[in-house]
Amino acid sequence: MSLEKLMHLSCFGHTGLKTFYAPTFPPLNALKAFEAAARHLSFTKAADELFVTQAAVSHQIKALEDFLSMKLFLRRNRTLLLTEEGQATF
């Protein structure tokens, strides 16, 4: 099958025009929280910088991890470390 035919089928299918959806992006506040937390390796310092609570940063990070389906931080006692995925994202 030709490339043109494959492209036509992927766009129009067998029964007509398909609905296309715009790509979804992570929430901007979650990205801001991640960047600050990754830079400081601290949710508390990130919260101070962003003028929000530590709990708000934690919720934003959790939402971003859920959105990306990956853990970005290792939380050990009172230490925060980036995972390999978190380092690649940062």
Secondary structure, 3 states (H helix, E strand, C coil): CCHHHHHHHHHHCCCCCCCCCCCCCCCHHHHHHHHHHHHHCCHHHHHHHHCCCHHHHHHHHHHHHHHHCCCCEEEECCEEEECHHHHHHC
